[in-house]
Structure formats: C-alpha cells, structure tokens
C-alpha cells in the first residue's frame, strides 16, 4: 500500500506536469487552435524579414489553422468505436444483463474514451455504486488522473490520485481537492492556499475516508497504443507547415490588391489629380522622359499548390487516415475500399488491442458487483464503421444462398442491422403469405365417400 501524504501528492503532481502540457496542446489542435494562432512569433518573424528587405507590400497578418488533427481523430474513433464491442461471457442471461447495465450511454462513453486516448494517450473510466446501489460508470478527464503502478512486470494499477478544483462554500474561493483511491478506500485531501501543503479534507456525509467496497481500484485505463502516446506528434510538424504556407498565401492575396505607382516627371500638380486622371481617362500625363511603373507582390502559385498538395497527402499517410478526396472512391470495389482503409485499419487495430483489456476489466467489474458469475473467458465482437460497396455486398449475399446459413447472410447484408429481428420479420411475412394462398380440396379416392354400396 502506498503511503500518501502532502509530500507524496506534490511529487506525483510534479511528475504529471509534462503529461498535462502535451494533453493541452493536443486538445488545442483538436479544437483547431493550432500553433499558428498561439505563437505570434511564427509570422512575426516573416514580417520582420520582409521589412528588413524593404518590401512595403507585405502588411497582412492572417492566421489560418486547419482542423487536420480533429479530422484524423474523428475518422479513427468513428471507424473503430461507432459500434462498440459486444460481449459474450458464455451465458445468454448474463449477456443481456451486462448490456442492460451498460445502457444507452455505452456508445458515447466508448467514443469519448477513444477521443481522450487519441489526444492525451489514455482515456480513463471510473465506476462506482450509485445511491440506489446500482452500477454506474463514466469517463474522467485524463488530466485529473495520476496513476500509481506496481513495480512488477505486470505493472498493475495499485492506486489513482485524482485532483480537481472545486468551490469552497465557506469562503467562496476555488481550492484543489485530491482523492487517492486504492483497492479498498478513498482518502480525501485539499490544498492549503497559504502553505501549498495538502491536508485531510472532510466531505459531507463521507468524512476523510471512504471504504468503497468495489474490490479493486475503480479506475480503468484505455491506452491509445502500446507506446502510450497520442496521435498529434505523428503529424504536428506537417500541420504547422500547411498552416504557415496557407496563411502566407492569404497574406499575399490580400497584399496584392494594393498597387504602388512609381511616377517619374508627372505633368500634374498632386496625387489627387493623378488618381483623377487615371480614373476618368485611363491616361496619365508625363513630361519628357517620364513614365509610370507599378510594384506588385509576386505570388508563386504553382510552387505553393504543389507544396500544399504534397503536404496534404503526407498528413494522411503520417496520420494513418483515409483521404476523403472523391477521386479516391467513386464506384470502388470492396477490395479497393479495403485498400483505402488499410492505414486506418492498422491504427484502429493498435487502439483495439489496448481497449480490449480495458473493456474486459469493465465487464469483470460489472459481474463482480452485480452478482454475475465471473466469466472464464470474455468474447468481444468488434465491428468497423466504413464505407462499403452495398451492391457488391448484396450480390455476394444472394450468391451465398444455399452455401451458408440464412442467419449469416442476414447478419452480413448491408441493409440489416439486427439479424434476429430480421429473421423473425421474414418468418412472419412468409407465414402471412402462406395464409393468403388458396386452400385446395383434393377429391377423395375412387369409391370413397360417395354414399354408394356394392
């Protein structure tokens, strides 16, 4: 058991600072607040360079960020977790009970875990008993969680320090509260605003310590991959480069609207007369060897477009996503579509591998607290959410009649979501059709039933 005191809490939080900084950056990119909008030095240095070169045309300062990170994370989470895994513990009644406990929030919770893991490297799930004694669960902000692991090779979770801020009702000030959870108890601490130390904190109706009786540390980690890293570092530099070039392009387009006239030996009196002559007659009076030159910003369109297109493609390669360019789809066959999804599938498999252990632990916690027999093995069925060629899939289903079971065909038909209900509906329609068929009365055999006697 870890001995927790003020020094322990401060040491754990100090080591947690780097995690919070990385998580905050990923969440800013997820919200499309990229570096170009945060760091004034990015384009400021470029403007200073232009001024040093004596170029008066570059005055615009657009900061355009692109939501590539949001797109790639949304692709992965929607692809892997739109249909979260279905569990089979070997007992139909237990399966139905587990599905009932998970409830309607299960899909949204799974997707939030995926978003948290993609951004911060890990999603955290907390479970507890509600006031009615029923099983409850919800995601927790990963920035609030500092895990404590054992020193063994298995690296078991032996404790969780959860820290967050709350309003102190006695003085109206915001204070930091910490909860330390182990497999039997939860102890509460609060930070002293004067000394910065942490002291015991009494919750109303709970006190300084709570014996939760949940049988384990009631927090489950869901890691993004085996390296326990987020997705942003894979392509952050590419996003920054794309933002910088597009912003510079927008600045040039804005600056190029301004034309500077260089006038030599103008025959008029002032600049007002010059602009009036130019507007009315499209002519300018000059004397002797005079003339008029113009200065415009030169925009390298082809080079920039080539760079942006190459960077765009590399973002999808490095981010292991699917390029939504319509040219890549069209009437693609099933094999071609699977090829387009190949990188995304690799990334989804890495997430699924880590999430499987988390979901298995959740199911075991449900069984433990709800009186369901502990399963020896938990079967998880994962379903991908991807674009498919419905015509091709339907044709394969039709050609499979008589080769495989009707139930398997129904389960894989693109229009069927629930194979069991579809099978019942088919049987109902077949029964109704049979009842509408005319009932033929076959004539009796010769000599039978005609009332004649020999």
N, C-alpha and C positions, 0 to 999 in steps of 0.2 A: 504494500500500500504506500502511495506517495504521500509524504508529509507536506501539507500545504500551509504556508504562512505568507506574510506580506512579501518576504524576500523571494519566495518561490514564484508568486504571482508576477512580480515585477520582472523576474528573469525570463519567465515564459512569454510575457508580453513584449519584452525587448527583442527576443528572437523572432517574434511574429511580425515585426515591422516591415521586413523585406517582402513577406507574403502580401501584406496589405497594399504596399506600393505597387506591386505587379498586378494585383487584382484591380486596383483603382484604374490603372492605365488601360487594362483590357476592357473594363466596363465603359470607360470614356470612348474608346474606339467603337464599342458595341452601340453606343448612343450617338455615333457619328460626330464625336468631338475629338477629332484626330489631332496629331501633334501640330499641324499647320495652324490650327485655331488656338492652340495653347501656348505655343512658343513664338513670341514676337520676333525673335532673332532670325527665324528662318528666311523670311522675305525682307526683313530689315537690312540684313547684310547684303542682299541682292540690290536693294535700293541705294544703299551707300556706295556700292561698286559702280552703279550707273552714274551717280552724281560725281564720283571721282573721275570717271571717264568723260565728264562734261556733256552727258546726254540728258537734255531737259525734257525729253518726251515721256520718260517712264515715271509717271506720278501716281498711277492707280495702285491700290493695295488690296486686291481681292484675296480672300482666304476661303478656298473651296475644298471641302473634305468630302470623301466618298465612303459610303457605308459598305465597303467590301467585307469587313470583318463581320458585320451583322448578317450579311447575305450568306457567307460561308457557314457561320454557326447555325443559322436558321435552317439551311439546307441539311446539315448533318443531323440536327435534333429532330427535324420533321421526318427525315428519312428513316432514322433508327428508332424513334420513340413515339411517333404519331399513333402507332398501335403497340402499346407497351406489352411486355411479355405476359403470356397466360400460363398459370401454374397448374401442375398436376402432381399431387402428393400421393397418388395411388388409391384415393378414396373419393368417390363422386360427391358424397355428402360434405366431406371436408373441403373439397374444391369449391363447392357452392358457398360454403360458409366463409372461406377466405376471400372469394370475390365480393361477397356481401360486405365484409369488413373494409375492404379496400375502397369500395364505394365509387361514387361518381368523380371524386377528386383524384382518382388514381392516375388518369392520363395527364392531367395538368401538372400533378406533382412530378411525374416521371420526366416530363418535358422541362420543368424548371430545374430539376437535378441535372439534366443534360446541358442546359444553358449555363448554370453555375460551374459545372465541371469544365466546359469549354473555355470559359472566361478566366476562372481562378485556379483551375487544375483539379478541383474537387467540389462535389456537392455534398451537403450534409442533411441527413434526415433524422429527426428527433421523434421518438414515440413515448407515450405515457398513457395512464388511465385517466379518463375524464371524470367529472364529478358524478356521472351516472355509472361509473365503473367500467365503461366500455373502452375498447382500444382506440386510441387516437394517434395520428401521426401528421407531421408537417415538415416542410423544408425549413432550414435555418440559414441565415446569411453566413457564408463561409468566413467572412472577415471577423465574425464574432467568435469563431471556434479556434481554440488552440488544443490540438490533440496531444495526449501523452501515451507513448507506446512502451511496451516492454523491451528489454534488451535482448530478447531471444531472436532466433532466426525467423520465427513466425511473425514477429513484430506485432503482437496482439495489442489491441486498444485497452489500456488499463484505466484511463481517465480522460475527461474532457473539461477544459476550462472555457466557460462561455462568458464573455464580457460584453456589456452593452450599457447604454446610458438611459437614465430614467429621471423623471422629475421628483425631487424631494418635496413631499407635501408640507413639511414643517417650515421650510424657508423659500420654497419656490425656485430653488436652484437645481441645475442639472448635475447629477452625480453619476459616476461609473459604478455599476454593480457587477460583481463576478459570481458565477456559480461554478463550483467544482463538483463534477459528477464522477462517481466510481460505480462499481457493480452493486453497491448496497445503499449508499447515501448520496445526498446532495447537500453541500455546505455553502452558505451564502456569505459574501463579503462585499464591503463598499469602500470606496476610496475616500480617504480624509483629504479634503480640499486644502488644508493647511500644510500638513506634513507630506502628503502624497502617499502615505502608507495605507495598507488595506486592513480593515478591522472587520470583525464579525458584524453581520447585518441581519436583523430580525424581520422576516416577512410576517405580515399579519396572518394569524391562524396557522402559521408554519413554524416560526421561530428561526433559530440559527442553523438548524439541521433538519433535513427531511430524509426519512427512510422510505425510499420509493418502492422497494419490493418488486422490481422489474426483472430481477435475475441476471442482469448484465448491464454494462454501460449503455444507456438508452440512446445512443447516437450511432448512426451508420454512415461511413464514408462511401462515396461513389466517385471513383477516380476517373479522370479523363483518359488516361492511358497508363501503360506500365511505368513510364518515366515520371508520372505525376506532374506533367506540365500542361499549361494551357495552349490554345491554338495560335494566339496572336504572334508569338515570336517567329513562327514559321514564315510569315509574310509581312511583318510590320514595315520593314525597310522598303518593300515594293509599294505598299500603300502610301508611304511618305513620299516616295519618288513620284508616284502618279499624281498625288495631290499638288505637289510643288510645280510640276510641269503644267497641269491644267490651270492652276492659279496664275502662273506666269503667262499662259496663253490668253486667259481672260484679261489680264492687265494690259497686254499688248493690244488686244482688240479694242479695249476702251481708250487706250492712249492714241491709237492710230486714227481715231476720229478727229483728232486735232492736227491741223496742218500749219506749219510755220512757214511764212513767206519771207524770203530774203530779198529785199528790194535794193536795186542799185540805180542811182540817179533818177528817182521818181519825179515825174513832172508836176505832181500836185503839191498841195500845201501841208497836209497832215494825214494821219492814218484813217481818219473818218472819211475823208474824200476818197482815199484809196479803196476802202471797202465799198463805198457807194458806187464808184466806177465799176468795180468788179461785179457787183450785184446787178446793176442796171444794164450795162452794155457788154459785160463779159470781156471788157478790154481794159488794159492798164497803160497809162501814158508814161513813157520813159523818155529820157533825153540822152543824146549822144550814144555812148557805149553802155547805156543802162540795160537792165534786164531784171527778171524775177525768177528766183529759184524757190523750190519747196523742199521741206525736210519732212520725211515720214519715217515712222518706225518700220523696220524690216522684220517681217514675220516668217520664219522658216516653217511653213505649213507642212510640207512633206516629211521633213525630218521629225517634227513633233508627232505627227499622226503615226508614223512608223514606230516611234518610241512608245507611244501610248498603247498601240495595239500589241506590241511585244510584251510590255509590262502587264497588260490586262491578261494575256494568255498565261503568263508566268504566275500571276496571282492565283489562278485556278489550279495550276499544276502544283505550286508550293502549298497551297491551301487544301489540296486534295478534294476539290469540289467539281461540280458539273457546270460547264459554261452554258448559260441559258440562251445563247445565240440561236435563233430559229434555224439557221443553216445547218446546225448540228442534229436536228431532229427530223422534221418532215415526216414522211411515211416510213420511218425506220423499222427494220425487223426487230424481233425480240433479241437476237444476238447482238445487233448493232447498239440497241439501247443498253444492254448489259455492259457493253464495252464502254459506252459513255459514262456509265455509273461506276466503272471499275475502281477509280481512285477514291470516290466517296465510299464505296463498299469497304475498301481497306481501312479507311479512317473509322467507319462505323463499327467494324469488327473489333478494332482496338478498344473502342468505348464499351461495346457489348461485353467483351471479355472481363473488364473490370466491374461493370454493372451487374453481371450475373451473380457474383459473390455478395454484392450488396443486397440485391433482391432476395437471394436465398436466406440471408440473415433476417431480413424483414419478415419473410414467411415463417421462419422458425420462431421469431418473437411473437407473431400472431398466434401460432399454435401453442406456445408456452403459456401465454397469458389468457387464452380463450379456452383452455382445457381440451385442445385438439391433440391427438396422439402425435408425438414428434415423428416426422417422416424420415425414413432411412435415405430416401433419395427424392430430390425435387426436380421434376422435369419442367424446363422453361421453353415455351414456344415463342420465338421472335418472328415478327412479320415486318418486312420492309414496305415503306410507302414510296413507290416510284412510278414514273410514267411507264406505261406498257402499251403494246400494240394489241388492243382489245379484239380486233378482227382475227389476228393470228392466234390469240389465246382461245377464242371461241371455236375456231376451226379445229384446233388441236383437241379441244374437249369433245367436239362432235365425232372426230375420228377415233376417239378412245372408247366410245360406247361398245360394250361387249368385251373389252380388253381389261379394263379396270372397273372397280365398283362405281355405281352411280353416286355414292356418297363422296368419293374422292373427286369425281368430275364436278359435282356441285360445289365442293369446297374450293376448287380452283377456277371456277367460272368467273370472269371479270365482273359480272353483274350481281353476284351472290355474296352477301356479307355474312349471313348465318346459314350454314348448310343444313342444320337440323330443322329450323323453321321452314326453309325452302322445301325440304323433303316432305314435311307434313302438309304444306300447301299443295304440292304435287299430288300426293295421295288423296287429298280432299277433292281436288279438281278431277282426278281420274274416277273417283267414286261417283261424283255428280254426273260425269259424262256417261258412266255405265248405267246409271238410273234412268237417263233420258233415252236409252236405246229401246226400241220396241221389243216386247217380250213375245217370242214366237211360241205357239202351241203346236207341238208335234202330234200328228194323227196317231191313234192307237194302232197296235199291231192287228193284223187280219183276224177277224172273228172275235175280237175282244171288245167288250163294252158296247155292242150294237143291239143287245137285247134278244138276239136270235138264239134258237135252240136247235140242236142237231136233229 
